[in-house]
């Protein structure tokens, strides 16, 4: 600092400045020094500002070029003037070559792009649109946001292109799921109701509706489990789709009910569709059980008819047909279940036949009325139908059952009850099947009934079932002799068995010259 002042003073001491007084020279030195210091400060400040500007420029340039959003600058002629690295993926070629963004936009979005910038040229506000761009053969969906800015008197537009392909695909997937039955992949009730409204216009008349209800789904679920029932529903969906035209809409309304919308169809054609559907069901078979479907259809032929009335007519016809088919179908289904059980476990078929024989002996017994031979026969043959739901390994296990396995076995009376209940044609034997493992002392299952709380048919069945079980070989033990089995009946009379029925049964066995057993 002192050196600078001395340098200025030395300059003023030259002959050129002799006329200036010493005092004045000192004042000039001081002022020049201050001015010099100010210049130095300003120079440093300019350097600092310049460095900051350069850093800011590099920062924003980096942000612009490496942004995950594509940025493109275009002029009033909509020619591309600059773009960043992301936009480079779909803007090919050199900058300032006179190319336009429209050169890269998919044909499906050209009109949208044109209208977007026609409106943008009239406003200073930001505008948004959705456009498609094909990149390496892949159609991508973008949100286009444009905003105007000026450089001097020239107007430009900054365009941001945000790739929303993934989000749009997710949204479409969610929308599709909201309209789709997750199991069968058919449309669901929500979609069907919306399509019913959409298609309810004069152009689609006559508009046909087919409703179909599958016979026996509950029977399948109760017999073989819901996994098999689900497999059946998937096969049902496939069978339906094979019989329909491209413009016909099929939906699963829920459970075992399906609906089909058929625009512009005549009665003769809709009858053919119904016949094809019913015929296709004869080919569906699960565990030797054949299936059928109850159909009803109606046609809206005039504009002023309420479409809900048309739907109700189809529904009423479907339920009428279901009632007509129900009895015969369920008998066949029950026979199919029994056949499957006996094929898997031949020993069960012989056991059921013997139990039926023993029960028939009670027809001639005195002291109570049990003269319905068909009732006794049917109960004997079907009492263990619930075992169809048990794993093969449990029924054929050679060693003792675990607690979990025994708990599973104890469920078979209830499963049998549900199977026969859903069939609707075996009401008289239901209690016999459900309670045939109750004990006279109340220690049985499934309800723990005691004494004569247990229905008579179940008490008879308990004695017959237990006697044959004791006289039969099982994987875990050898059969008892008839004498040994009778001894067990007598020993457990009054605890496990009804004492009166036990006495009658033993007497009837004694009257047989030889015990019926094979």
Secondary structure, DSSP 8 states (H G I E B T S, - for coil): -HHHHHHHHHHHTSGGGTTS-HHHHHHHHHHHHHHHHHHHHHHHHHHHHHHHHHHHHHHHHHHHHH-SSEEEEEETT-BEEEE-TTGGGT--S-TTSS-BGGGGS-GGGHHHHHHHHHHHTT-SS-EEEEEEEEETTEEEEEEEEEEEEEETTEEEEEEEEEE-HHHHHHHHHHHHHHTB-TTT-SEEHHHHHHHHHHH-SGGG-SEEEEEEEETTHHHHHHHH-HHHHHHHHHHHHHHHHHTS-TT-EEEEEETTEEEEEESS--HHHHHHHHHHHHHHHTT-EETTEE--EEEEEEEE-STTS-HHHHHHHHHHHHHHHHHHHHHHHHHHHHHHHHHHHHHH-HHHHHHHHHHHHHHHGGGG-SSS----HHHHHHHHHHTTGGGGGS-HHHHT-SS---HHHHHHHTTHHHHHHHHHHHHSS-GGGHHHHHTTT--TTS--SSS---GGGS-HHHHHHHHHHHHHHHTS-BTTB----HHHHHHHHHHTBTTTB-HHHHHHHHHHHHHSSS----
